[in-house]
Amino acid sequence: GAVVSQHPSWVICKSGTSVKIECRSLDFQATTMFWYRQFPKQSLMLMATSNEGSKATYEQGVEKDKFLINHASLTLSTLTVTSAHPEDSSFYICSALPGEVRSGNTIYFGEGSWLTVV
Amino acid sequence: DAKTTQPPSMDCAEGRAANLPCNHSTISGNEYVYWYRQIHSQGPQYIIHGLKNNETNEMASLIITEDRKSSTLILPHATLRDTAVYYCIVRGTNQAGTALIFGKGTTLSVSS
């Protein structure tokens, strides 16, 4: 299947600093990418939808000024956690939708990125 | 999207078939059934999806009932590496550009 890569796989940062996570579609173009967050023993929670060349759409309760999403190209979306706090520590996962939007498309997921804020 | 109901957990012996049920009684005619799994500390892995007909690939088979109100994911010969959380998700054609919404899934434990 198609490959979606995230970097870094894990990161530790100090409270108050910002950290960037990259999501790349390696063998296809993705006009739409999605960002999720997952806390231990919980399911994935959608944070935002990222469309290439336009502003991201955030889910209710997700602070857009804290979680900055940029989708500058058809193969790259980035999530920046600004002024990180310990409660932002989580597993962040991106996914990408290949090619043109049509019914029955398969969405592929990255390996996830562990963020620990100390 | 229609809601799905899955048992919270299931056990399976290694080498046996694992049959994971999913109820989606409110599914509409244009909604696909998708199956993903998540092995601990990894991103979800696509398994299979279907609309009406049964589907099979190298990983699994998907059996959808004639009324489409339920489906079963079949792992024909489960191995220890198949231990994971399995998610059944329905998604409509009118939401082709929208994200997959995850429920709690079924935790499958395969033991030797």
Interface residues (C-beta under 8 A of the other chain):
Chain A: G1 V4 Q6 T32 F34 Y36 S43 L44 M45 L46 T49 F91 I93 S95 L97 V101 R102 S103 G104 N105 T106 I107 Y108 F109 G110 E111 G112 W114
Chain B: N30 Y32 Y34 Y36 Q38 S41 Q42 G43 P44 Q45 Y46 H49 L51 Y87 G92 T93 N94 A96 G97 T98 A99 L100 I101 F102 G103 K104 G105
